[in-house]
């Protein structure tokens, strides 16, 4: 039996949320990072100050857009990046 690989095409490709600049209201952005990631306050602050930082990996586009909006509302700059398709072996 031959191995067969199927690439499922989804309507919603996974996205990453990247914080590019915490802005001047760093603690407000840290609180949003903490809420989004579930990390401790200290780890959220470290993550928010070491930019560019990938906060969320492989989330649906709708969730990624909501996270970017929350970060921008807090005073930071963030963006979504569509994850590349996995390299599948060709047969």
MIDO-818083 format. One record per residue: y, z, x of N, C-alpha, C in turn. Coordinates in nm, 4 decimals, m for minus. Example, Ala and Ser with C-alpha at 12.3 -4.5 7.8 and 13.67 -1.06 7.14 Angstrom:
2
+----------+----------+----------+----------+----------+----------+----------+----------+----------+
|       ny |       nz |       nx |      cay |      caz |      cax |       cy |       cz |       cx |
+----------+----------+----------+----------+----------+----------+----------+----------+----------+
|  m0.5690 |   0.7800 |   1.3190 |  m0.4500 |   0.7800 |   1.2300 |  m0.3300 |   0.7800 |   1.3200 |
|  m0.2250 |   0.7080 |   1.2850 |  m0.1060 |   0.7140 |   1.3670 |   0.0030 |   0.7870 |   1.2900 |
+----------+----------+----------+----------+----------+----------+----------+----------+----------+
***
This chain:
91
+----------+----------+----------+----------+----------+----------+----------+----------+----------+
|       ny |       nz |       nx |      cay |      caz |      cax |       cy |       cz |       cx |
+----------+----------+----------+----------+----------+----------+----------+----------+----------+
|  m0.1168 |   0.0000 |   0.0843 |   0.0000 |   0.0000 |   0.0000 |   0.1235 |   0.0000 |   0.0891 |
|   0.2124 |  m0.0901 |   0.0638 |   0.3334 |  m0.1043 |   0.1458 |   0.4377 |  m0.0017 |   0.1027 |
|   0.5136 |   0.0435 |   0.2016 |   0.6238 |   0.1339 |   0.1699 |   0.7378 |   0.0529 |   0.1097 |
|   0.7927 |   0.1020 |   0.0031 |   0.9051 |   0.0341 |  m0.0598 |   1.0208 |   0.1315 |  m0.0685 |
|   1.1376 |   0.0816 |  m0.0398 |   1.2581 |   0.1626 |  m0.0462 |   1.3467 |   0.1071 |  m0.1556 |
|   1.3954 |   0.1959 |  m0.2355 |   1.4845 |   0.1564 |  m0.3434 |   1.6175 |   0.2270 |  m0.3240 |
|   1.7240 |   0.1514 |  m0.3330 |   1.8576 |   0.2083 |  m0.3275 |   1.9073 |   0.2197 |  m0.4701 |
|   1.9260 |   0.3411 |  m0.5145 |   1.9753 |   0.3622 |  m0.6492 |   2.1257 |   0.3443 |  m0.6495 |
|   2.1733 |   0.2618 |  m0.7376 |   2.3167 |   0.2379 |  m0.7474 |   2.3697 |   0.3294 |  m0.8562 |
|   2.4571 |   0.4185 |  m0.8164 |   2.5135 |   0.5154 |  m0.9099 |   2.6546 |   0.4725 |  m0.9468 |
|   2.6962 |   0.5136 |  m1.0631 |   2.8339 |   0.4875 |  m1.1030 |   2.9308 |   0.5699 |  m1.0206 |
|   2.8850 |   0.6817 |  m0.9705 |   2.9731 |   0.7739 |  m0.9007 |   2.9220 |   0.7967 |  m0.7590 |
|   2.9834 |   0.7297 |  m0.6625 |   2.9454 |   0.7474 |  m0.5227 |   2.9961 |   0.8835 |  m0.4744 |
|   2.9225 |   0.9500 |  m0.3866 |   2.9678 |   1.0810 |  m0.3387 |   3.0923 |   1.0686 |  m0.2514 |
|   3.1765 |   1.1690 |  m0.2587 |   3.3017 |   1.1724 |  m0.1835 |   3.3114 |   1.3017 |  m0.1039 |
|   3.3905 |   1.2972 |   0.0009 |   3.4244 |   1.4160 |   0.0794 |   3.5707 |   1.4489 |   0.0540 |
|   3.6037 |   1.5767 |   0.0577 |   3.7424 |   1.6211 |   0.0452 |   3.7865 |   1.6698 |   0.1820 |
|   3.8957 |   1.6095 |   0.2334 |   3.9441 |   1.6398 |   0.3669 |   4.0863 |   1.6939 |   0.3568 |
|   4.1073 |   1.8135 |   0.4127 |   4.2407 |   1.8720 |   0.4201 |   4.3065 |   1.8197 |   0.5471 |
|   4.4201 |   1.7502 |   0.5331 |   4.4858 |   1.6903 |   0.6486 |   4.6041 |   1.7720 |   0.6985 |
|   4.6642 |   1.8536 |   0.6116 |   4.7784 |   1.9362 |   0.6518 |   4.7931 |   2.0514 |   0.5530 |
|   4.7965 |   2.1774 |   0.6004 |   4.8105 |   2.2883 |   0.5068 |   4.9521 |   2.3046 |   0.4537 |
|   5.0492 |   2.2395 |   0.5149 |   5.1872 |   2.2506 |   0.4679 |   5.2492 |   2.3833 |   0.5066 |
|   5.3606 |   2.4170 |   0.4425 |   5.4326 |   2.5399 |   0.4776 |   5.3807 |   2.6607 |   0.4009 |
|   5.3176 |   2.6384 |   0.2879 |   5.2619 |   2.7485 |   0.2080 |   5.1139 |   2.7647 |   0.2415 |
|   5.0879 |   2.8040 |   0.3654 |   4.9509 |   2.8090 |   0.4166 |   4.8638 |   2.9035 |   0.3350 |
|   4.9137 |   3.0194 |   0.3015 |   4.8297 |   3.1166 |   0.2297 |   4.7939 |   3.0685 |   0.0893 |
|   4.8820 |   2.9921 |   0.0265 |   4.8471 |   2.9347 |  m0.1041 |   4.7332 |   2.8344 |  m0.0895 |
|   4.7402 |   2.7534 |   0.0162 |   4.6337 |   2.6564 |   0.0423 |   4.5048 |   2.7289 |   0.0783 |
|   4.5150 |   2.8373 |   0.1544 |   4.3964 |   2.9155 |   0.1920 |   4.3276 |   2.9695 |   0.0662 |
|   4.4040 |   3.0149 |  m0.0301 |   4.3448 |   3.0663 |  m0.1546 |   4.2693 |   2.9557 |  m0.2289 |
|   4.3253 |   2.8342 |  m0.2285 |   4.2576 |   2.7222 |  m0.2942 |   4.1304 |   2.6857 |  m0.2173 |
|   4.1386 |   2.6840 |  m0.0841 |   4.0208 |   2.6561 |  m0.0017 |   3.9124 |   2.7596 |  m0.0305 |
|   3.9521 |   2.8833 |  m0.0414 |   3.8554 |   2.9906 |  m0.0698 |   3.7887 |   2.9695 |  m0.2056 |
|   3.8689 |   2.9320 |  m0.3042 |   3.8149 |   2.9102 |  m0.4388 |   3.7208 |   2.7898 |  m0.4405 |
|   3.7551 |   2.6837 |  m0.3666 |   3.6731 |   2.5628 |  m0.3666 |   3.5425 |   2.5798 |  m0.2896 |
|   3.5484 |   2.6500 |  m0.1772 |   3.4321 |   2.6577 |  m0.0889 |   3.3482 |   2.7830 |  m0.1080 |
|   3.4077 |   2.8891 |  m0.1592 |   3.3349 |   3.0144 |  m0.1733 |   3.3279 |   3.0933 |  m0.0435 |
|   3.4045 |   3.0525 |   0.0566 |   3.4059 |   3.1232 |   0.1845 |   3.4913 |   3.2488 |   0.1754 |
|   3.4798 |   3.3342 |   0.2763 |   3.5636 |   3.4534 |   0.2816 |   3.7085 |   3.4122 |   0.3084 |
|   3.8000 |   3.5051 |   0.2870 |   3.9415 |   3.4768 |   0.3093 |   3.9667 |   3.4415 |   0.4555 |
|   3.9040 |   3.5142 |   0.5466 |   3.9244 |   3.4886 |   0.6889 |   3.8731 |   3.3501 |   0.7274 |
|   3.7523 |   3.3159 |   0.6839 |   3.6962 |   3.1838 |   0.7172 |   3.7744 |   3.0714 |   0.6508 |
|   3.8253 |   3.0953 |   0.5312 |   3.9072 |   2.9948 |   0.4636 |   4.0361 |   2.9700 |   0.5404 |
|   4.0948 |   3.0767 |   0.5937 |   4.2181 |   3.0606 |   0.6716 |   4.1911 |   2.9831 |   0.7997 |
|   4.0814 |   3.0138 |   0.8665 |   4.0453 |   2.9409 |   0.9885 |   4.0237 |   2.7931 |   0.9566 |
|   3.9530 |   2.7643 |   0.8490 |   3.9254 |   2.6264 |   0.8099 |   4.0537 |   2.5518 |   0.7737 |
|   4.1440 |   2.6192 |   0.7045 |   4.2680 |   2.5552 |   0.6600 |   4.3640 |   2.5283 |   0.7752 |
|   4.3539 |   2.6044 |   0.8823 |   4.4471 |   2.5853 |   0.9932 |   4.3924 |   2.4933 |   1.1014 |
|   4.2660 |   2.4576 |   1.0945 |   4.2072 |   2.3657 |   1.1915 |   4.1862 |   2.2304 |   1.1248 |
|   4.2953 |   2.1571 |   1.1089 |   4.2900 |   2.0299 |   1.0375 |   4.2731 |   1.9148 |   1.1344 |
|   4.2168 |   1.8044 |   1.0954 |   4.1608 |   1.7764 |   0.9635 |   4.0283 |   1.8497 |   0.9433 |
|   4.0130 |   1.9043 |   0.8256 |   3.8946 |   1.9834 |   0.7943 |   3.8270 |   1.9274 |   0.6696 |
|   3.6985 |   1.9031 |   0.6799 |   3.6208 |   1.8577 |   0.5640 |   3.5836 |   1.9817 |   0.4838 |
|   3.6364 |   1.9898 |   0.3629 |   3.6135 |   2.1081 |   0.2796 |   3.4909 |   2.0939 |   0.1906 |
|   3.4764 |   1.9790 |   0.1283 |   3.3638 |   1.9553 |   0.0384 |   3.2950 |   1.8256 |   0.0809 |
|   3.1636 |   1.8252 |   0.0760 |   3.0862 |   1.7093 |   0.1204 |   2.9979 |   1.6606 |   0.0068 |
|   3.0060 |   1.5313 |  m0.0227 |   2.9157 |   1.4696 |  m0.1187 |   2.9335 |   1.5126 |  m0.2626 |
|   3.0574 |   1.5341 |  m0.3047 |   3.0827 |   1.5739 |  m0.4431 |   3.1181 |   1.4509 |  m0.5253 |
|   3.1015 |   1.4571 |  m0.6570 |   3.1404 |   1.3440 |  m0.7423 |   3.2913 |   1.3168 |  m0.7327 |
|   3.3286 |   1.1938 |  m0.7613 |   3.4694 |   1.1521 |  m0.7478 |   3.5626 |   1.2376 |  m0.8338 |
|   3.5185 |   1.2715 |  m0.9530 |   3.6014 |   1.3514 |  m1.0437 |   3.6290 |   1.4901 |  m0.9845 |
|   3.5268 |   1.5534 |  m0.9283 |   3.5435 |   1.6850 |  m0.8659 |   3.6289 |   1.6764 |  m0.7405 |
|   3.6118 |   1.5689 |  m0.6643 |   3.6911 |   1.5504 |  m0.5429 |   3.8380 |   1.5320 |  m0.5781 |
|   3.8670 |   1.4550 |  m0.6814 |   4.0052 |   1.4335 |  m0.7234 |   4.0684 |   1.5639 |  m0.7722 |
|   3.9914 |   1.6455 |  m0.8428 |   4.0429 |   1.7741 |  m0.8898 |   4.0722 |   1.8675 |  m0.7726 |
|   3.9861 |   1.8666 |  m0.6706 |   4.0072 |   1.9509 |  m0.5528 |   4.1310 |   1.9070 |  m0.4764 |
|   4.1485 |   1.7756 |  m0.4597 |   4.2673 |   1.7244 |  m0.3898 |   4.3933 |   1.7607 |  m0.4675 |
|   4.3879 |   1.7499 |  m0.5971 |   4.5029 |   1.7853 |  m0.6809 |   4.5382 |   1.9329 |  m0.6660 |
|   4.4376 |   2.0190 |  m0.6643 |   4.4619 |   2.1631 |  m0.6488 |   4.5229 |   2.1933 |  m0.5123 |
|   4.4739 |   2.1264 |  m0.4077 |   4.5294 |   2.1480 |  m0.2743 |   4.6732 |   2.0983 |  m0.2652 |
|   4.7034 |   1.9852 |  m0.3271 |   4.8398 |   1.9327 |  m0.3265 |   4.9328 |   2.0219 |  m0.4067 |
|   4.8847 |   2.0759 |  m0.5176 |   4.9664 |   2.1680 |  m0.5978 |   5.0006 |   2.2941 |  m0.5195 |
|   4.9123 |   2.3339 |  m0.4285 |   4.9357 |   2.4534 |  m0.3472 |   5.0268 |   2.4246 |  m0.2281 |
|   5.0585 |   2.2963 |  m0.2045 |   5.1503 |   2.2628 |  m0.0963 |   5.0869 |   2.1950 |   0.0229 |
|   4.9577 |   2.1683 |   0.0164 |   4.8893 |   2.1035 |   0.1279 |   4.8751 |   1.9541 |   0.1049 |
|   4.8277 |   1.8856 |   0.2070 |   4.7974 |   1.7434 |   0.1951 |   4.6475 |   1.7266 |   0.2143 |
|   4.5867 |   1.6537 |   0.1215 |   4.4425 |   1.6319 |   0.1264 |   4.4122 |   1.4926 |   0.0761 |
|   4.2925 |   1.4468 |   0.1072 |   4.2499 |   1.3146 |   0.0634 |   4.1007 |   1.3160 |   0.0366 |
|   4.0577 |   1.2153 |  m0.0395 |   3.9139 |   1.1973 |  m0.0618 |   3.8687 |   1.0789 |   0.0217 |
|   3.7484 |   1.0879 |   0.0680 |   3.6874 |   0.9786 |   0.1442 |   3.5509 |   0.9506 |   0.0842 |
|   3.5283 |   0.8231 |   0.0535 |   3.3990 |   0.7861 |  m0.0018 |   3.2956 |   0.7891 |   0.1091 |
|   3.1841 |   0.8500 |   0.0800 |   3.0763 |   0.8602 |   0.1802 |   3.0127 |   0.7233 |   0.1983 |
|   2.9821 |   0.6872 |   0.3216 |   2.9155 |   0.5590 |   0.3443 |   2.7729 |   0.5608 |   0.2905 |
|   2.7263 |   0.4436 |   0.2562 |   2.5893 |   0.4336 |   0.2078 |   2.4932 |   0.4616 |   0.3222 |
|   2.3809 |   0.5251 |   0.2939 |   2.2852 |   0.5547 |   0.4015 |   2.2231 |   0.4261 |   0.4553 |
|   2.1938 |   0.4288 |   0.5847 |   2.1252 |   0.3162 |   0.6470 |   1.9766 |   0.3261 |   0.6157 |
|   1.9270 |   0.2303 |   0.5443 |   1.7858 |   0.2295 |   0.5083 |   1.7128 |   0.1290 |   0.5965 |
|   1.5924 |   0.1605 |   0.6352 |   1.5168 |   0.0646 |   0.7162 |   1.4842 |  m0.0593 |   0.6354 |
|   1.4906 |  m0.1732 |   0.7009 |   1.4595 |  m0.2985 |   0.6332 |   1.3136 |  m0.3348 |   0.6589 |
|   1.2485 |  m0.3846 |   0.5556 |   1.1069 |  m0.4277 |   0.5691 |   1.0972 |  m0.5733 |   0.5372 |
+----------+----------+----------+----------+----------+----------+----------+----------+----------+
***
